[in-house]
């Protein structure tokens, strides 16, 4: 059986974000779930790591760091009555979500928590990007001290090869670099 997986384009929510997100979720749910099912059926899911992530999340009202005022890009209402204002061009950088499938990652596991109310910052089990990278590299069998020489100095996969694996995400915890 052959399954085609198509790239997704136009994933931005500068306006009408709530409405657009409903459509975007419909576009990605089917192909992602089919990919996971196909890999599981073929026996390749345990050695394939699938990651769905973004470089930031959206907050309907705040741009930049939640505790810092940033120059206004658009006029924002104090109370939202009109759906078009959901998903304005506002980034919320103190919390985000990733989906991870296969590659030794626990199934159906939720790790961390963001606040229920704005500014929706991470309040439980925060993970930094070097920890995400080291966990990914661990599942792929890449040694934490792996580095490449660029301009006569070593560049590591994580800062100085010292990223920490997030063992709570793994079916079989790492024994090195914990």
C-alpha positions, 0 to 999 in steps of 0.5 A, spaced: 500 500 500 502 506 498 500 513 501 502 520 499 504 525 504 503 532 502 507 538 504 502 544 508 503 551 505 500 557 508 500 555 515 500 562 518 494 566 522 495 573 521 488 574 522 481 570 523 486 565 527 481 561 530 477 560 524 483 558 520 486 554 525 480 549 525 481 548 517 489 547 518 487 542 523 483 538 518 488 539 513 494 535 518 490 530 522 489 525 516 496 525 513 499 525 520 495 520 523 496 516 516 503 516 516 504 514 523 499 508 522 503 506 516 509 506 519 507 502 525 503 497 520 510 496 517 514 496 523 518 502 522 515 507 527 519 504 533 526 507 529 522 513 525 522 519 529 516 524 527 516 531 530 511 536 529 513 543 532 513 550 531 518 556 532 513 559 537 505 559 539 500 564 538 497 569 543 491 573 540 493 579 544 501 579 546 507 580 541 514 578 544 515 576 551 509 576 555 512 580 561 515 585 556 511 591 552 513 591 544 511 596 539 504 595 537 503 592 530 496 592 529 490 595 534 488 590 539 481 591 542 481 590 550 475 585 549 475 580 543 468 581 540 469 579 533 472 573 531 477 576 526 481 578 531 483 571 534 490 570 531 492 577 530 500 577 528 502 576 535 507 571 538 507 568 544 514 565 546 514 563 553 510 556 552 509 552 546 507 545 544 510 539 540 508 532 538 512 527 537 511 520 535 515 513 534 523 513 535 522 511 542 517 516 545 512 514 549 505 513 546 499 518 549 504 521 554 503 529 555 509 532 559 509 539 561 503 544 562 502 552 560 498 556 564 490 556 563 490 564 562 494 569 558 500 569 558 500 562 557 507 561 560 510 554 561 508 553 569 510 545 569 516 541 566 519 547 562 524 544 556 529 548 553 531 547 545 537 544 547 534 538 551 529 537 545 535 537 540 539 532 545 532 528 546 532 527 538 539 525 537 538 520 543 533 517 539 536 517 533 543 514 536 547 520 535 552 521 541 551 527 545 559 529 544 558 529 536 561 535 533 563 537 526 569 542 525 567 548 522 573 554 522 577 550 526 573 549 532 568 544 534 560 545 533 556 540 537 549 538 536 547 541 543 551 547 546 558 544 548 555 537 547 552 538 554 544 537 552 540 533 557 535 528 554 528 528 557 528 521 560 520 522 561 519 522 554 522 516 552 520 509 553 527 506 555 530 512 559 537 514 556 543 511 561 548 516 558 548 524 559 542 524 564 
